[in-house]
Structures are given as C-alpha cells and as structure tokens.
C-alpha cells in the first residue's frame, strides 16, 4: 500500500492495488470515495479533509480489506497538514 497527499486539496489517496484498473468510483460519504476495478477489487481510496484525521476502519470492514489494518493504523497516527494560503 502506498499513498499520496495533496496539501493544497487536503486530500489523501491510498493506492490499495497497483495492478487494478479503475472502472468506477463509489462515493461512500462526503469525505471518502473508493475506486473499484471491474471485478470489484478496491484499487484505491480517496480521503478528503485528511488533516481532520484518517480513519479507514469502517472501509476496511465494508470492502474486506483486513490485510490493510496495520497500514490504516499508521495513517490514523499521521498528521497531514493542508497548504497555508499565500
């Protein structure tokens, strides 16, 4: 699992499966969008407002991603900071 953080958008993208090609996106709530491959595999997860905290635990259960639990715990502890407008 890899992730990128866009400090201007305060958005985190968690790349779950590098081999999966995104076929559709599912908006889970106002902060979370899950990108899915045509076979239903999770390709990635977008988290808006990452500086408010990142808690993926509900998504891990919903999309059967228990193998990512240790990584999700580390992300929860990471402090993301949005860009300060000039």
N, C-alpha and C positions, 0 to 999 in steps of 0.2 A: 504494500500500500504506500502510495506517495500522495503528497498534497501540495497545493499551491495556494498562496494567499495574495489577494489583490487589495492592498491597503487603501487605494482610492475608493473602491467599491465596498470595502469592508466585507469581502466575500471570500469564502474558503471553498476550494474544490478538492474533494478527496477522490483520487483515482483508485478505484477498487480492483478493476480487472483491465489490465493494459491490452489484452487480446480482444476484448469485446468492442464491437462497433455499435455506437448508439443508434437505436432505431426509434426510440420515443422517450419522452420525459414525462414523469409523473410528479405533479406538484402535490406534496404531502401536506404542507401548511404554508403560512406566509414566509417562513424562513428556510424551508427545506424542499429541495427538488431532487428526485432520484432519476438518473439516466439509466435506461434499460436497453439491453440488446434484444434482438428479435426473439431469442429463445428464453427471455425473461431474466437472464443473468444481470446483476447490477454492474454497470460499467463505472458509475461514479455518483457522487453525492455533492450537491451544492448547498452551502450553508450561508445565508445572508445574515449580516449583523454578527459576524464571528467574534467581534470584540465584546459582545454581550455574553459570550460563553458558547462552548460547543458541547452539546450532549447528544450523542448519537444512539444512546441505549435503546430507545423505542424503535428506531430504524433497524438496528441490529436484530431485534426480535421479529419485526414485521417482515423483513426481507431475508431472514435466516442467514445472517452474516456473523454468527458467533465467533468464527475464526478471527474476526477483526476486533474483538473485545479488548485485547491488550493495547492495540493501537488507538482505539477510541478513548480509552482511559488516559493515554498520554495526551491526546488532543484536548481533552477536557481540562487538563492542567496547564495547557499552553495559553499564554496571554497574547492575543492578537491585538494590534493597535492600528486603528484607521489613520490615514494620512491627515495631517493638520492643514486645513485650507490656508493658502497664502494670503 
